[in-house]
């Protein structure tokens, strides 16, 4: 009920004709039959639930451009699909370091900001010089930090360190990210290393720490965290602060804390256009629409993440503006670190180490290879035997 009331309050703000966004231009009608393919994170846009704005439907209503909307769970999945060339997308939502990687790989189109006049609403603090130095390929969509969700009925310790995810008392009740960058990042912070280290021995140290944790981990997950934490199946799970709006609000037993001892990840998710888009102008119109403060506010109210637009933030309920989880204090931000794109040799090592961590360590990987080789030899032997037998029977 509280969320429904908040949504209604937001709707009253959004349609009150406030000058902060009333003058924002609306995209012109597109030729009939144009459809853009949008690839976004799951649960990452206002969809019309609880009386909120249905952003994609409203965009189509105003422009005539239809939206084919699909979702992904992590940056690596999105990257693989784009790099594989098997699908054509017009707008994608990579995180900061992935923007940098895709720019380097010439996978993104340069944006024509004349077609995105609402870019003026993006605060300069979020126009990063780290992942898009010249500001040519991306428009910030959301930002946030990473913390730990915990079940207050069973977890009583002070939630100020990532080390609690290695506490044997919670064996079988701990979830971890099912992607290497975030999982390694937690281990790196415990060890006092940078997320962006190129020292290969430090990545090996982080892998050993994750291997030590593995027997305690119930599962490596992404969006499955919602069901597992809500049902009480899991008690501890690192995840993105924006999702506290759903988990913490819907279940009074769940809390959220940002570890202050070691610091955390500060991230920006951006809107980009793949280099092979077939509808660049329409894609830019979509990005421009999402930058309009009333639309941005509707999105953030629904998904729970932080907006990079002051004009949009002012349209949100005061309790949202003052929420330290969604808009953490400067002390948290100053102790946070942003991911950057890593050299190819470092990335390859991370992927190799991650595979070993999930299999149980380097020894387990070797054992698996030996077992598979034995099965292959047995299969070949059986095939050869059957062929020889058939030849003998035909003579």
C-alpha positions in Angstrom: 0.0 0.0 0.0 2.8 2.4 0.9 4.4 1.9 -2.5 1.1 2.4 -4.2 0.6 5.7 -2.3 4.1 6.8 -3.3 3.4 6.0 -6.9 0.2 8.1 -6.8 2.1 11.0 -5.2 4.7 10.8 -7.9 2.0 10.7 -10.6 0.5 13.9 -9.1 3.9 15.6 -9.2 4.6 14.4 -12.7 1.5 15.6 -14.3 1.2 18.9 -12.4 2.8 20.9 -15.2 6.0 21.9 -13.4 8.2 24.0 -15.6 11.3 21.9 -14.8 10.3 19.5 -17.6 7.3 21.0 -19.3 9.5 22.6 -21.9 11.4 19.4 -22.7 10.8 18.7 -26.4 8.9 15.6 -27.4 10.2 13.4 -30.3 8.5 13.9 -33.6 6.3 11.1 -35.0 8.3 8.4 -36.8 7.4 6.7 -40.1 4.8 4.1 -39.6 6.0 0.6 -38.9 9.3 1.5 -37.2 10.2 -0.8 -34.3 13.3 -0.4 -32.1 14.9 -3.3 -30.2 15.7 -2.4 -26.6 17.9 -4.6 -24.4 17.8 -3.7 -20.7 18.4 -5.2 -17.3 15.5 -7.1 -15.7 13.0 -5.0 -13.7 14.7 -1.8 -14.9 11.9 0.4 -16.3 8.5 1.6 -15.2 6.0 -0.8 -16.7 2.7 0.6 -15.6 2.4 -1.5 -12.3 0.8 0.1 -9.3 -0.5 3.0 -11.4 2.9 4.0 -12.6 3.7 5.2 -16.1 4.1 2.5 -18.7 7.2 4.1 -20.3 7.4 2.1 -23.4 3.7 2.4 -24.2 3.9 6.2 -23.6 6.9 6.5 -25.9 5.0 4.6 -28.6 1.9 6.8 -28.1 3.9 10.0 -28.4 6.2 9.0 -31.3 4.6 6.1 -33.2 7.8 4.1 -32.7 7.1 0.6 -31.4 9.4 -0.9 -28.7 10.5 -4.6 -28.7 11.8 -4.9 -25.2 13.9 -7.8 -23.8 16.1 -8.1 -20.7 19.4 -9.6 -19.5 20.8 -10.5 -16.1 24.4 -9.2 -16.3 26.8 -7.2 -18.4 28.7 -10.3 -19.6 25.6 -11.9 -21.0 24.6 -8.7 -22.8 28.2 -8.3 -24.2 28.3 -11.9 -25.4 25.0 -11.5 -27.3 26.1 -8.2 -28.9 29.6 -9.5 -29.7 28.1 -12.7 -31.2 26.3 -10.7 -33.8 23.3 -13.0 -33.7 20.9 -10.3 -32.6 20.4 -6.7 -33.6 19.6 -4.1 -30.9 19.0 -0.3 -31.1 19.4 0.7 -27.4 21.3 -1.2 -24.7 22.1 -0.4 -21.0 25.7 -1.5 -20.1 27.4 -0.5 -16.9 30.3 1.9 -16.8 33.2 -0.5 -17.3 31.3 -2.3 -20.0 30.7 0.9 -21.9 34.5 1.4 -22.0 35.1 -2.2 -23.2 32.5 -1.8 -26.0 33.9 1.6 -27.1 37.3 0.0 -27.3 35.9 -2.9 -29.4 34.1 -0.4 -31.7 30.8 -1.9 -30.8 29.0 1.4 -30.0 27.8 4.2 -32.3 28.7 7.8 -31.6 25.6 9.7 -30.4 24.2 12.8 -32.0 23.4 14.9 -29.0 21.4 17.3 -31.1 18.8 14.5 -31.2 19.1 14.1 -27.4 18.4 17.7 -26.1 17.2 16.3 -22.7 20.8 15.3 -22.1 21.1 18.8 -20.5 19.3 17.4 -17.5 22.1 14.9 -16.7 24.1 16.2 -13.8 27.8 16.8 -14.7 28.9 14.6 -11.8 27.7 11.5 -13.7 29.1 12.4 -17.1 32.1 10.2 -16.4 35.6 10.8 -17.7 36.5 7.3 -16.7 34.4 5.1 -19.0 33.5 7.5 -21.7 36.2 10.2 -21.6 34.9 12.4 -24.5 31.3 11.8 -23.7 30.5 10.5 -27.2 28.9 7.1 -26.7 26.7 7.1 -23.6 24.0 8.8 -21.5 23.8 7.9 -17.8 20.5 6.2 -16.9 20.9 5.2 -13.2 23.6 5.1 -10.5 24.0 3.3 -7.2 26.2 1.3 -4.9 26.5 -2.3 -3.8 25.7 -3.6 -0.3 24.4 -6.6 1.6 20.8 -7.7 2.1 20.3 -9.7 5.3 17.5 -11.4 7.2 17.1 -9.5 10.5 15.6 -12.5 12.2 18.7 -14.6 11.9 21.6 -12.2 11.3 22.3 -10.1 14.4 25.9 -8.9 13.8 26.9 -5.4 12.9 26.7 -5.2 9.1 29.7 -3.1 8.4 32.1 -5.5 6.6 32.0 -7.8 3.6 33.7 -10.5 5.8 30.3 -11.6 7.1 29.8 -13.4 3.8 32.6 -15.8 5.0 31.1 -16.5 8.4 30.7 -20.3 8.8 27.7 -19.7 11.0 25.7 -18.9 7.9 26.8 -21.8 5.8 24.2 -22.7 3.2 22.4 -19.4 3.7 24.7 -17.1 1.7 24.2 -16.0 -1.9 26.9 -14.5 -4.1 26.8 -12.7 -7.4 26.8 -14.9 -10.4 29.2 -12.7 -12.3 33.0 -12.5 -11.9 33.5 -8.7 -11.6 31.1 -8.2 -8.6 32.1 -11.4 -6.8 35.9 -10.8 -7.2 35.3 -7.2 -6.2 34.0 -8.2 -2.8 37.1 -10.4 -2.2 39.4 -7.6 -3.4 37.9 -5.1 -0.9 38.5 -7.6 1.9 42.1 -8.0 0.9 42.6 -4.2 0.5 43.0 -4.4 -3.3 41.6 -2.1 -6.0 38.8 -3.4 -8.2 40.9 -2.4 -11.1 44.2 -4.0 -10.2 46.3 -5.4 -13.1 48.5 -7.3 -10.7 47.7 -10.9 -11.6 48.9 -12.2 -8.2 46.2 -10.1 -6.5 43.5 -11.7 -8.7 44.9 -15.1 -7.7 44.6 -14.1 -4.0 41.0 -13.0 -4.5 40.2 -16.3 -6.2 41.7 -18.3 -3.3 39.5 -16.3 -0.9 36.4 -17.0 -3.1 37.3 -20.7 -3.2 37.5 -20.7 0.6 34.0 -19.2 0.7 32.5 -21.6 -1.8 31.5 -24.4 0.7 29.4 -21.8 2.5 27.6 -20.5 -0.6 24.1 -21.8 -1.3 24.0 -20.5 -4.8 25.5 -17.9 -7.3 22.6 -15.9 -8.5 21.4 -12.6 -10.0 17.7 -11.9 -10.2 16.9 -15.1 -8.2 18.0 -13.2 -5.1 14.4 -11.8 -4.8 12.7 -15.1 -4.4 15.5 -16.6 -2.2 15.7 -13.7 0.2 11.9 -13.1 0.4 11.1 -16.7 1.2 13.8 -17.0 3.9 15.7 -19.6 1.9 18.8 -17.4 2.1 19.8 -14.9 4.8 22.7 -13.0 3.3 23.2 -11.7 -0.2 25.3 -8.9 -1.8 23.4 -6.9 -4.4 22.6 -3.5 -5.8 21.2 -0.8 -3.5 18.4 0.1 -5.9 16.7 -3.3 -5.3 16.2 -2.4 -1.6 13.1 -0.5 -2.7 11.6 -3.9 -3.6 13.1 -6.3 -1.1 13.2 -4.1 2.1 9.8 -2.6 1.4 8.0 -5.9 0.7 9.5 -7.8 3.6 10.1 -6.2 7.1 12.5 -9.0 8.0 15.0 -7.9 5.3 17.5 -5.1 5.9 20.2 -3.6 3.7 23.6 -2.3 4.7 26.6 -0.8 2.9 29.9 -2.1 4.3 31.8 0.9 5.6 35.0 -0.7 6.7 36.3 -1.7 3.3 34.2 0.5 1.0 32.0 -0.5 -2.0 31.4 -0.2 -5.7 29.9 2.9 -7.2 28.4 2.2 -10.6 26.6 4.0 -13.4 24.4 2.2 -15.9 24.2 4.0 -19.2 22.1 4.1 -22.4 24.0 3.3 -25.6 23.4 2.5 -29.2 25.1 -0.5 -30.8 27.2 0.3 -33.9 25.1 -2.0 -36.1 21.8 -0.3 -35.2 19.3 0.0 -38.1 17.3 2.8 -36.4 19.8 5.3 -34.9 17.6 8.4 -34.9 14.7 6.5 -33.4 17.1 5.0 -30.8 18.2 8.6 -29.9 14.6 9.6 -29.7 14.1 6.8 -27.1 17.1 7.9 -25.1 15.9 11.5 -25.2 12.5 10.4 -24.0 14.0 8.5 -21.0 16.0 11.6 -20.1 12.9 13.7 -19.8 12.6 14.5 -16.0 9.0 13.3 -15.6 9.9 10.0 -17.4 13.1 9.6 -15.5 11.3 10.2 -12.2 8.6 7.6 -13.1 11.3 5.1 -13.9 13.3 5.7 -10.7 10.2 5.5 -8.5 9.3 2.2 -10.0 12.7 0.5 -10.1 14.2 2.0 -6.9 17.5 3.1 -8.3 19.1 6.6 -8.2 18.6 9.2 -10.9 21.5 11.2 -12.3 19.1 14.1 -12.9 18.5 16.7 -10.1 15.3 17.8 -12.0 14.0 14.3 -11.8 15.0 13.7 -8.2 12.9 16.8 -7.2 9.8 15.1 -8.6 10.2 12.1 -6.3 8.5 11.8 -2.9 10.6 13.4 -0.2 11.0 10.0 1.6 12.7 8.7 -1.6 14.9 11.8 -1.9 16.0 11.4 1.7 16.5 7.6 1.6 20.2 7.0 2.5 20.1 3.6 0.7 19.0 5.2 -2.6 21.0 8.4 -2.2 23.8 7.4 0.2 25.8 10.1 2.1 29.0 11.6 0.7 31.0 9.5 3.3 29.9 6.3 1.4 30.5 7.8 -2.0 34.0 9.0 -1.1 35.0 5.5 0.0 33.6 3.8 -3.1 35.4 2.8 -6.3 34.2 2.5 -9.9 35.0 -0.4 -12.2 37.1 0.4 -15.3 37.7 -1.8 -18.3 40.7 -4.0 -17.7 43.4 -5.2 -20.1 42.7 -8.3 -22.2 45.2 -10.5 -20.3 43.7 -9.5 -17.0 40.1 -10.1 -18.2 41.1 -13.6 -19.6 42.7 -14.5 -16.2 39.6 -13.3 -14.3 37.3 -15.5 -16.5 39.6 -18.5 -16.0 39.8 -18.0 -12.3 36.0 -17.5 -12.1 35.4 -20.9 -13.8 37.8 -22.5 -11.3 36.1 -20.9 -8.3 32.6 -22.1 -9.4 34.0 -25.6 -10.0 35.7 -25.7 -6.6 39.2 -24.6 -7.4 42.0 -25.4 -9.9 42.3 -29.0 -8.6 38.7 -29.6 -9.4 39.1 -28.2 -12.9 41.9 -30.6 -13.6 39.9 -33.5 -12.2 36.9 -32.6 -14.4 39.1 -32.4 -17.5 40.5 -35.9 -16.7 37.1 -37.4 -16.1 35.8 -35.9 -19.4 38.8 -37.2 -21.3 38.2 -40.7 -19.9 34.5 -40.6 -20.9 35.6 -39.5 -24.4 38.1 -42.3 -24.7 35.5 -44.8 -23.6 33.0 -43.4 -26.1 35.5 -43.6 -29.0 36.4 -47.2 -27.9 32.7 -48.3 -28.0 32.2 -46.6 -31.4 35.2 -48.3 -32.9 34.2 -51.7 -31.4 30.7 -51.4 -32.9 32.0 -50.5 -36.3 34.4 -53.4 -36.3 31.6 -55.7 -35.2 29.3 -54.5 -38.0 32.1 -55.1 -40.6 32.6 -58.7 -39.3 28.9 -59.4 -39.4 28.6 -58.2 -43.0 31.4 -60.5 -44.2 
